[in-house]
Amino acid sequence: MQKTKWIVLVVFIASITQTIRLYLGRTPDMNIFYNINVTLEFLFLVFFFKDRFHNKYLNKLFIISAFIALIVGLFSFIQFDFKTKFFTAWLTTNNLAYTMWILLLVYDYYERDLHDFKHEKSLLYYLIGLFLYTSCTGLIFPLWEYLMATKDAYYISPWIIHDLFNSAMYVFIAIGLVVEYRNSKKVDA
């Protein structure tokens, strides 16, 4: 339950941004909310994944990739205005790092015969949700500037796909929370 708070915080912060977007639309005014979301998401997911790797080599890969993502983020803060530019390079780098972390963690569990996944079924749901979203986001957001400048209906379809993956992430995380809650009730009983 300890690590769940980081997932809940990521979902909560993201839902605030998504709710604001309902009112403002995908406008340049959303940049500040997106940049805050990217920053908080990065911090919370670093805390979620840290100390999860049992394999020291995989843990080093996690640390190196987190450091690289942090450098890209710092470069974005130095290079661009927080309010007028959405840090898509940092978001893309982060999502590639998150995808890697998920795959490394699954591999780490695989090396240990997946025994711990039986005791942490909720973690599997969190990872599936995050994987769907991060891999989709890592592919769509490098095209942010182009998609935002284009009003052609054909180019709106990536946003529909993104929103579906975003919704799928929320569903899988909700399932994980329910599974974790039920498991905690079984332990308490």
N, C-alpha and C positions, 0 to 999 in steps of 0.2 A: 504493500500500500504506500510505502514511503516514496517510491519513484512515480507513482501515479499522479501526484500533485503537479509534477512538471507537465505531463500530458494534459491534465485538466486546465492548467494555466495557458498552455499553447492554444488549446481549443477555445477557451474563453476570450483571449486577446484577439484571435482570428475572427471569432464571431462578432466582436465589436466592430472590427474593420468591415466585415461583410455587411453588417447591418447599416453602417454609415454609407456604404456604397449603394445600398438600396435607394437612399435619398439623394445622394450626389451623382450617382452613375459613375462610369469609368471616365472621370474628368481629371485634369491636372491637379485640381484641389485635393484629390485623394492621395497625392504623393506623400504628404506628411504622415498620414495614417498608415500607408503602406510601408514607409521607411521605419516608423516606430514598430510596426508589426514584424518586419524582417529582423530588426535588432533584438526584440524580445524573444521572438521565435528561436533565433540562433542561441541566445543565452539559455533559454529553458531546455532546448534539445541537447545542448552540450551537457547540462546537468543531468538530463534524463539518461544519456548514453555513458557518461563517465562512470567508471567503476563497474561497468557491466561485463567488460571483456576479461576472460580468464587467461586467454593466450596473450603473452607479453608482446609478441610481434604484432598481433592485431590491435592491441592497445596503443602501440607506438604509431601504427597507421592512423588510428583515430586521432591521436594527439597532433600528428603532422597535418592531417587534413583539416582539423579544427583551426590550427594555427594559420594555414594557408587561407582558409575562409575569413578568418579574422583580419588578415593583412589586406585582402580584397575589400573588406568592409571599411577598414581604416582609410584605404586609398579612396574609396567612394566618398567618405565623409570629407576628406581633404580636397578632392578634385571637384566635387559637385555641390550644389546648393540643396540642402535637406528638404526645402519646401517646393522647389520647382522641378527637381529631377528625381524620378523613381530609380532607386539603385538596383536596376535589373541585373547588372553584372554580378553584384553581391548576392542577390536572390538566386540567380542561376548557379553560382558557385556553391552557395549553401545547399541548394537542393541536390546538386550532384554529390556533395559531401554527405548529406543525410541519406541519400540512396546507398552510397558506399557503406555508411555506418550500419544501415539495416542489413545489407548483405553480409558484412563482416560479422555482425552479431549472430545472424542465422548460421553462418559458417562456424562460428565459435561454438554454438550449441550443437551443431552437427558433429564437430570434433569430440564433443562430450556425449555423444549418442543421444542427443535430444532429451536426455533424462529430465533436465530442468524445465523444458517446455511443458512437460506434463504437469508440473507444479505451478507454472506461470502461464496458463492458457490465455489469460487476459493480455499478456505481453505479445503473444502471437497476433491477436486482433489489433493491438496498437500498431504493430509493425506492418501488418497488411494495409491498414488504413494509411499510415504514413508513406509506405512504399508506393501505393497507387497515386497519392497526391504529389509526392516529391518527384517521381519520375515524369509525371505529366507536366508539372510546373517547370522542371528542368528543360523540357523540350519546347514549351510554348513561350516562356518569358524572354528568351533571347530575341524573339520577334516583337517585343512590346512596342517599340517605337513605330515600327511598320504597321502593326495591327491597330494602334491607336490613331494613326494618320489616315487609315483607310476606312471609308464608310460603306464600302461594298458589302452586301449581305454575305457573299461567299467567304469573306474574311472574318465574319462574326462566328462562324462555326467552331473555330478553335476555342472561343470563350465558352460556348455551350459544352464542349468536351471538357474544358477545364472545370466548369461549374459542376458537371456530373462527377468528375473525379473528386472534387472538393466535397460534394455531398456524400460520396461513397466513403471518404475518409471519416466524416462525422459519424456515419452509420457504424463503421467498424470500431471506432473508438467508443461509441456508446455501447456496443455489444461487449467490448472489453471491460468497460466500467461495470456493466451488469454482471458479467462473469466474475469479476473481482469481488463485487459486493456479495454475490451468492457464495463464493468461496470463503469470504470472511465470516459469513453467517454460519457456515458449516463448521468452521474452526471454533467459533464462539459457543456452538451448541454442545 
